[in-house]
Each structure stands twice: as structure tokens, then as C-alpha cells.
Amino acid sequence: MKETGMDLTSGNISKNMMKLALPIMLSNFLQMFYNLTDAFWLGKLGENARGAVSAAGIAFPIIFFLSSFGFGFVVAGTALIAQYRGAGKFEMMRKVVGQFAFILVIFCTLFITGSFIFLDKILALLQVPDEIFVVTTQYISVILVGVVFMFTFISYQSFAQGLGDTVSPMKIQIISVFINLMLDPILIFGVWFFPRLEAVGAAYATLIARVIAAIMAIIYLKRKSPIIFPKLKDLIPEKEMLKKILKISIPASLGQSITSFGFLLLQGFVNSFGTVVITVFSIGNRLTSFFMMPAMGISNALATVVGQNLGAGKVTRAVKSVKKAFILIMSIMLVGCTILFFFGSFLTRFFINDPDVINIGLRMFRVTSLATLIFGIVFIFMGVFNGSGHTKPTMLLNIVRLWGLRIPFVLMLSGLALKYVKIDFLNSFLQFMAKPLAEHPYDALWWSMVISNTIIAIWAFLIYRKGRWKVGSI
């Protein structure tokens, strides 16, 4: 039987991890180009630039929220495939993929239907400015159609990563991003016989690129990873396998969806300050995510290494891989965050040359660079928990980071909490908390990131030390 990918249960850990992680990093960087390319070209629309970039920026947390439930199944895919591969149970791997195909059909049907029904209400709840409400609705409507194709690809990506094959998904990403890169200026500005679609053109470019990526993913699954390509019998719902998938995926999905809903509330707070702050926040999210890619790549690689070694019963090697991952992530993140700290204003100007946007962006990156470095530590432990299939700690960390820490600190540091709290002694405390940022209350968005990420990094380490993750999921 032809095997695909890497056996991560032997050999040099650091070398294997980087060999696995580098294609993941590149794939993640390429994925970010979907949004970065949109922001770049939309920022060149002249007087319509601010509104177009804002519409695309508002779409990011909304799409993340609406599709977040599906990301939990991706975590389950990598964990189960990796552990079954480490244990040498190849037939069980095919069953995992077959059950995923069944779940994907059900999820996408419910997702697309529900999203279109509630889209207008969500945008109204988020206080989307009237001048960009229509274009935001149009942009998101096109992107929503592409979600089914996005999940087809990332499901394949999770299976391949579980096997230790990160090169095949990377090749698909390269082609997909190139297509998006070529189509963006054509559809945004109306080159040749194409109409000028502006922000909606960027959405169509992304949709077309994702359709092609999904088709290629299915072809690659058949040709490159025949070991996990399901047979017809594997597509029939099977209670025990569905239970295993759901046991891992439900906590991960809840953590993602509850967290992303919190980001929607933060977006509503951002929107209340108008298009300048919306634009800065949009660019900041994209660039911060871009510089987080190395940590995300190594975290995903670590999940595969941990999964395969736990499946093979090599717990000591799994522990050693965590220490190696920490050194790699911190070394790379320190360089990236230094760039953000010193060159944040230049990077902002690259996307949109607006003095007000650049001024706020300068302050933002001085703070978010530190927050991003700290969050790199959190990614290490999330890789461990996800690879072992113990997703409840990840769920708790995500929920508390946003709902228990970041949102409350945003409310306190911005002074917004003063509007709702009428108790005298609490009022004095809240006034004290809000005083440092009184001139620029929206800066609370950045400082709350530093506080929440620091506390969660410490908590994640304590959970890791307990060692419950050392027992796998199969």
C-alpha cells in the first residue's frame, strides 16, 4: 500500500518539524494573500478606497464567525489521521475521511442557508456605517458562497498534515493565490472587457480561486494520498467514528464560534469610531495575522508530531518535540514582531496612504507587536492539545482570552464601561482605568490584547504541565 507524507515517530525532531512546518508556513502566508491582495488593490480606489477596505475588513470577522464551527472538524481530522498513522491503522484513516465527507455536506448546507437568512441582521447589529452597508452585504454574500469550497480544501489540508504531507496542500495554495492575485486588479478596476466591480470584484476573485483549490484538493487526495481516499462503504454514517470526531471537534468548534462572536462584538466597537479606525483595525488584523504565520505553521506541525508519536506510544518523544517547537517559534516570532514594532507605520502606508490611518496605525503596531509575540507561546500549547485530541483546554483558553479578559479590558480601558456602571466605588475604579487612554479610547483594543495574551500564556503552560494531553484520542 502506497504511503504518503512523513513518519515523525523517528529521526531528528527539529529537522522533521521544520521540514513539515515550512510548507505549512508558506501555505499560511499564501492564504493571507487572499486578504492582503484585496486590501492592497482596494486601497488604490481613490476616493472609494476607505469604504472598500472597510467593507472587506468588516467581512473578515463575520466570515470567521459564521464558518468557525467548521474549523473544529479540521482539528479533529489532523489529530485522528496523525494518531491512526502512528498506530499503523490505515483502514481507520479512510473511515475518518469518509465520515468527514458526510459531515461536510450537512454542515455546508446548514451554514450557507443560515448565513444568508441572518446576514442583514448581523450587519445592523454591528453598526456598519450606512455609506458602506450595501457594498459590505454584496462582498460578504459572494464570499459566503465560497465557504463550501474553502472547507473542502482545508479538510484535505488537515488530512494531508496528519499524514505528514504538507507539500501537496502548499502546491494547491500557490496556484490558488496566483489566480486570486491575477484576478483581483482585473475584476476590481474592470480591465479589458470585465466590468469595474470594486470591492465585489475582490470577492469574486477569491471565490474563483477557492473553487479551483477545492477541485485540485479532491484530485490530490485521490492521486497523492490514495491511502486515505475513502471507499463507498466509508461514506455511510458510522456511529462510533462520528462520536470520536464530534468528541474532538465540538469543543474546538465551540471555542472558535464563541471566540469569533466576541470578535464580532469588538468589530462593533471599532465600527462606532468610523471608517478611519475600521481601516486601521482591518489592516492591523491582516498584518498581525501575516506575522503570526510562522507560529501557526510550527503549531500545526507540532500537532502532527504529537499526534503520530502518541499514536505510536512514544510520549517522551512527544514531550521533547514541544521544547523544540518553543525554541523555533520564539526565535522566528522575535524577528517578525521587531519588524512590526519599528516599521508598522510604513506597512500601513503601503496599503493606504491616509495620514489619519497612518498615525493611528503607528500607535497600534507598537503595542500589537508585543501582544503577537506573547500569543506565539499560546500557539505552542494549542498545537499540543489539538494534536492529542484534547480540545477542551483549547476551548477554555480561547473563550476566556476573549470573553473573560480582552472584552472586559476593552470596556474598562476605553471608558465605555462607565456608560453602563452606576455604582459609585466601581465608577471611581473605572475612571482610573480609563484615564491613560482618554485621548485615544480605541487604543484599548491593542492594550487589551497584551493583557489577555499574557494571562492566557501562563494558564496554558499550567494546563500543559498537568500532562493529561499525554493520553491520545484513539
Secondary structure, DSSP 8 states (H G I E B T S, - for coil): ----S--TTSS-HHHHHHHHHHHHHHHHHHHHHHHHHHHHHHTTSGGGHHHHHHHHHHHHHHHHHHHHHHHHHHHHHHHHHHHHHHHT-HHHHHHHHHHHHHHHHHHHHHHHHHHHHHHHHHHHHTT--HHHHHHHHHHHHHHHHTHHHHHHHHHHHHHHHHHT--HHHHHHHHHHHHHHHHHHHHHHHT-TTS---THHHHHHHHHHHHHHHHHHHHHHHHHH-GGG---GGGGS--HHHHHHHHHHHHHHHHHHHHHHHHHHHHHHHHHTT-HHHHHHHHHHHHHHHHHHHHHHHHHHHHHHHHHHHHHTT-HHHHHHHHHHHHHHHHHHHHHHHHHHHHHHHHHHHHH---HHHHHHHHHHHHHHHHHHHHHHHHHHHHHHHHHHT--HHHHHHHHIIIIIIIHHHHHHHHSGGGGT---HHHHHHHHHHHGGGSSSGGGHHHHHHHHHHHHHHHHHHHHHHH-GGGS---
